[in-house]
Amino acid sequence: DIGDIVRGRDLYSGNKKKDKLEENLNKIFNDIKKNNQSKLSQLTLDQVREYWWELNREKVWEAITCGADAGNKYFRGTCGGDEKTGTLTPSQCRCKGDQVPTYFDYVPQYLR
C-alpha cells in the first residue's frame, strides 16, 4: 500500500520498476531533508520517510478517497479502535473528521 511504499517497506520485489521507484523516492526524501535541516538533519533517510508519512497520512488517505461515493464503506470496522472495537466508515471510506480509518499502516504487509 501507499504507506509501505513511502516508508520503503513494500513487498513489491518482483516488480521491475522497483529500483527506479526507490531511486525517485530517495531523491524526494533527500530533498525534503535538505529543505528542512533544522528539524530533520539528525534523522536517517528511513526516519525522514517515517516522519513524512506520519505528518501526511491523513491527507494521502483523503486524496485517495476523494472520488469515493458518499455511501462507500471500508470492508471492516476500523474507525476509533482496533479490529474488535472499531466501527465502519460512515462515508467515502473515511471516519468522522476525515481520520484515516485504518491501523493497518503499522501491521506488517504479509499479515494483512
C-alpha positions in Angstrom: 0.0 0.0 0.0 1.0 3.6 -0.3 2.3 3.9 3.3 4.5 0.9 2.8 5.9 2.3 -0.4 6.6 5.7 1.1 8.3 4.2 4.1 10.3 1.7 2.0 8.6 -1.4 3.3 6.5 -2.6 0.3 6.9 -6.2 -0.8 7.0 -5.4 -4.5 10.3 -7.1 -5.0 9.1 -8.8 -8.2 8.3 -5.5 -9.9 10.9 -4.5 -12.5 10.3 -0.8 -11.8 11.1 -1.2 -8.0 14.6 0.2 -8.3 13.6 3.2 -10.3 10.8 4.0 -7.8 13.1 3.6 -4.8 15.7 5.9 -6.5 13.0 8.5 -7.1 11.7 8.3 -3.5 15.2 8.6 -2.1 15.7 11.7 -4.2 12.4 13.2 -3.0 13.1 12.4 0.7 16.7 13.7 0.5 15.3 17.0 -0.9 12.8 17.1 2.0 15.6 16.5 4.5 17.8 19.2 2.8 15.0 21.7 2.8 14.2 21.1 6.5 17.6 20.9 8.0 16.6 22.4 11.3 14.2 19.6 12.1 15.5 16.7 10.1 19.3 16.9 10.0 19.9 14.3 12.6 17.4 11.8 11.1 18.4 8.9 8.7 16.6 8.8 5.4 14.3 5.9 6.7 13.4 8.1 9.7 12.6 11.1 7.4 10.3 8.8 5.4 8.5 7.7 8.6 8.3 11.3 9.8 6.8 12.5 6.5 4.3 9.6 6.4 3.1 10.3 10.0 2.6 14.0 9.1 0.8 13.4 5.8 -1.0 10.0 6.0 -4.4 11.7 6.6 -4.0 13.9 3.6 -2.9 11.0 1.4 -6.0 9.0 2.5 -8.2 12.0 1.8 -6.8 12.3 -1.7 -7.2 8.6 -2.4 -10.8 8.6 -1.2 -12.0 12.0 -2.6 -13.7 10.3 -5.5 -15.4 7.6 -3.5 -19.2 7.7 -3.5 -20.8 9.1 -0.4 -22.2 5.6 0.7 -18.9 3.7 0.3 -17.7 2.0 3.4 -14.4 0.2 4.3 -14.9 -3.6 4.4 -14.3 -3.9 8.1 -14.7 -1.9 11.3 -11.6 0.3 11.5 -12.8 3.7 12.9 -12.0 4.5 16.5 -10.1 1.5 17.6 -8.7 -1.9 16.7 -10.4 -4.6 14.6 -12.5 -5.8 17.5 -13.9 -2.4 18.7 -13.7 -0.4 15.5 -16.8 0.8 13.7 -17.5 1.0 9.9 -16.5 4.1 8.0 -19.7 6.2 7.6 -18.9 7.7 4.2 -16.4 7.8 1.4 -14.3 5.1 3.2 -13.5 7.8 5.9 -14.0 8.0 9.6 -15.6 11.2 11.1 -13.4 14.2 10.7 -11.6 12.6 7.8 -9.5 10.5 10.2 -7.6 7.7 8.5 -9.7 4.6 9.1 -7.0 2.1 9.2 -4.4 1.0 11.7 -3.0 -1.4 9.1 -0.2 1.0 8.4 1.7 -0.5 11.2 0.9 -4.1 10.7 3.5 -6.0 8.5 2.2 -6.2 5.0 2.3 -10.0 4.9 -0.1 -10.2 7.8 -2.8 -8.0 6.3 
